[in-house]
Amino acid sequence: QVQLVESGGGLVQPGGSLRLSCAASGSIFSIDAVGWYRQAPEKEREWVATSGGSTNYADSVKGRFTISRDNDKNTVYLQMNSLKPEDTAVYYCFATIQRMRGGPQFNYWGQGTQVTVSS
């Protein structure tokens, strides 16, 4: 079993900052790509950022959000600065995980954490 558990969401005023965390646990041999998506009410899930062979960001968050990872802790972070009301969404992390040497890779998802940007 593999679990991804997110934390760090909450209510913040426009211009504020939050840092999301996503910790992977369970039977893990290696983690390849990690990243974040978000879904606002009545909208489709939207890609935010990925860290793998390279680091990439959606244009809407570039320069404001930073993705990082601690491989020793199997944890990925999303530092969100200069938050805007349009950043309000449920944020989901994902990780591409190999559970055993030579085995296949699968994508795993967290349960989501709510971020609300409002005055």
N, C-alpha and C positions, 0 to 999 in steps of 0.2 A: 504494500500500500504506500502511496505517496500522497502527502497533503501539502497544500499551499495555504498559509494563513496570513491574511493581510491585517494591518493595523495602521493607525495614524490619521484616519479620516476625522472629519468634524466640521464645525461651523467656523468660518473665518470671514473677516471683513475684506472688501475689495482692497487690493494692494498688499494684503497679508501673505503669509507663507505657511505651508504645511509640508511635512515630510511623511510620505507613506513608506511602510515596510512590508515586505512579503517574504516569509520564511518557509522554506521547503523542508519537509521532514519525511522520514520513512526509508524505504529501501532505494537508495540512490547510489549509482556508480559514478555518474558524471552529469553535469548540467551544461548544455550548450547555450542556446539563445534564451534570453529572458526579456520580459518587457511588460508593457502596460497598455490596456485599452480602457475606454470609458464609454458609458452609455447615459445620456441625458434622457429625461422623461419624454416619451413619445418620439424618440429618435433612435436610429440604428447605432449599434456598437461601433465605436470609432477608434482606430489605432492611434496611440499616443507616442510611444517610444519603444525602441528595441536596443538591446546590447548583446552582440554576439561577436562575429568577426569584426564588425564595425558598430558604431553607435549612430542611430538615426532618430530623428524627431519629426513629428508632424509639423507642418508650417505654423499651425495655430499655437504651438507651445514652444517653438524654437526660440532660444534666448531667455526663456523664463523657467523652463523645467530642465532638470538634470537627472539622468538615470545613472545609477552606480550599483556595484555589486560587491559583496564580501563573500568570496568563494569558500573561505574557511567556515563561514557560518551558513552557507547555502541561502543567503539572503540578498534580495534586490531591493533597492530604494528608489523612490522618486521624490526628489526635492522640487517643490513647486513654489516659485516666487512670483511676485507681482500678479497675484490671482485676480481673476475677473469673474463677474457673475456668470459669464458663458462657460466657465470651467466647471460649473456645478454639474455633477454627474456621480454615478456609481463607478468607481475605478476598480478594474480587475487586473490582477497580475497573471502572467503565464510563464511557464518554463518548459523548455524542451529537454526532457530527461531520459537518460539511459539508465536502466535499473540494474543491468549486469554487463560485464565486459563482453563485447561482441554481440550484445542484444540489440533490439530495435529501439529507436527513440520514439517517445510519445509526447504530445503536448498536454500539460496539466494546467488547470485553472484554479485561482482562488475564488472565494465566495463573494468577494466584492466588499468595498468599503465606501461609504457615502461621504462625498465632499460637497459642502454647500458654501457658496461665496455670496454673502448678502450683508447689507448694512442694517 
